[in-house]
């Protein structure tokens, strides 16, 4: 039985530049790498999604190993581990939801005003909190309330679940490290717990930046071992959700 370590990326940038790590995000990732080194963890294979924030998190962890002169496997880029494209979901569905839901329109317009007024300040609340309009937008996408040309929720879940099948060649008792995002981690955790779609969003929503979740893999069967672990983030100011 191998162990799958799912790492959520470190804190990302602003809503206008979300696919990059903030300075705090880079620090979170480096601390994670140093923790793995201290625990003498060895990884047979390492994967990262195709998104910049996922690869930057991987780079910081790998750098911690190399700075400690500890061998570590090369990172394999696999876009199957990507997060769903929230920006594209907003681009297509926001106009439709604005027309159908006046409350959403008010929340969405207020969020856009706050983004503009923040002037790119990474610490601004609008960049660090999930808003009600975000929840409504994701729900509209998941339930296919409106036509959408991009990846559907069912397709996203199938993509993430297929990643486990690709791990079938990994030797038993080996550790596999994956740098991904909140929702893919939620999908696989829900699969291990045998719970439904609603739980996926709840599980994803509580994940800390740079946390790791450990699942045991046995012939594509998943078992929960550890969820949302952040032993490397000892100070409260290091623990963030967005």
Secondary structure in CASP SS format (residue, H / E / C, confidence):
PFRMAT SS
TARGET T0000
AUTHOR 0000-0000-0000
METHOD secondary structure of the structure
MODEL  1
X C 1.00
X E 1.00
X E 1.00
X E 1.00
X E 1.00
X E 1.00
X E 1.00
X E 1.00
X C 1.00
X C 1.00
X C 1.00
X E 1.00
X C 1.00
X C 1.00
X H 1.00
X H 1.00
X H 1.00
X C 1.00
X C 1.00
X C 1.00
X E 1.00
X C 1.00
X H 1.00
X H 1.00
X H 1.00
X H 1.00
X H 1.00
X H 1.00
X H 1.00
X H 1.00
X H 1.00
X H 1.00
X H 1.00
X H 1.00
X H 1.00
X H 1.00
X H 1.00
X H 1.00
X C 1.00
X C 1.00
X C 1.00
X C 1.00
X C 1.00
X C 1.00
X E 1.00
X E 1.00
X E 1.00
X E 1.00
X C 1.00
X C 1.00
X C 1.00
X H 1.00
X H 1.00
X H 1.00
X H 1.00
X H 1.00
X H 1.00
X H 1.00
X H 1.00
X H 1.00
X H 1.00
X H 1.00
X H 1.00
X H 1.00
X H 1.00
X H 1.00
X H 1.00
X C 1.00
X C 1.00
X C 1.00
X C 1.00
X C 1.00
X C 1.00
X C 1.00
X E 1.00
X E 1.00
X E 1.00
X C 1.00
X H 1.00
X H 1.00
X H 1.00
X C 1.00
X C 1.00
X C 1.00
X C 1.00
X H 1.00
X H 1.00
X H 1.00
X H 1.00
X H 1.00
X H 1.00
X H 1.00
X H 1.00
X H 1.00
X H 1.00
X H 1.00
X H 1.00
X H 1.00
X H 1.00
X H 1.00
X C 1.00
X H 1.00
X H 1.00
X H 1.00
X H 1.00
X H 1.00
X H 1.00
X H 1.00
X H 1.00
X H 1.00
X H 1.00
X H 1.00
X H 1.00
X H 1.00
X H 1.00
X H 1.00
X H 1.00
X H 1.00
X C 1.00
X C 1.00
X C 1.00
X C 1.00
X C 1.00
X C 1.00
X H 1.00
X H 1.00
X H 1.00
X H 1.00
X C 1.00
X C 1.00
X C 1.00
X H 1.00
X H 1.00
X H 1.00
X H 1.00
X H 1.00
X H 1.00
X H 1.00
X H 1.00
X H 1.00
X H 1.00
X H 1.00
X C 1.00
X C 1.00
X C 1.00
X C 1.00
X C 1.00
X C 1.00
X C 1.00
X C 1.00
X C 1.00
X C 1.00
X H 1.00
X H 1.00
X H 1.00
X H 1.00
X H 1.00
X H 1.00
X H 1.00
X H 1.00
X H 1.00
X H 1.00
X H 1.00
X H 1.00
X H 1.00
X H 1.00
X H 1.00
X H 1.00
X H 1.00
X C 1.00
X C 1.00
X C 1.00
X C 1.00
X C 1.00
X E 1.00
X E 1.00
X E 1.00
X E 1.00
X E 1.00
X E 1.00
X C 1.00
X H 1.00
X H 1.00
X H 1.00
X H 1.00
X H 1.00
X H 1.00
X H 1.00
X H 1.00
X H 1.00
X H 1.00
X H 1.00
X H 1.00
X C 1.00
X C 1.00
X C 1.00
X H 1.00
X H 1.00
X H 1.00
X H 1.00
X H 1.00
X H 1.00
X H 1.00
X H 1.00
X H 1.00
X C 1.00
X C 1.00
X C 1.00
X C 1.00
X C 1.00
X C 1.00
X E 1.00
X E 1.00
X E 1.00
X E 1.00
X E 1.00
X E 1.00
X E 1.00
X C 1.00
X C 1.00
X E 1.00
X E 1.00
X E 1.00
X E 1.00
X E 1.00
X E 1.00
X E 1.00
X E 1.00
X E 1.00
X C 1.00
X C 1.00
X C 1.00
X C 1.00
X C 1.00
X C 1.00
X H 1.00
X H 1.00
X H 1.00
X C 1.00
X C 1.00
X C 1.00
X C 1.00
END
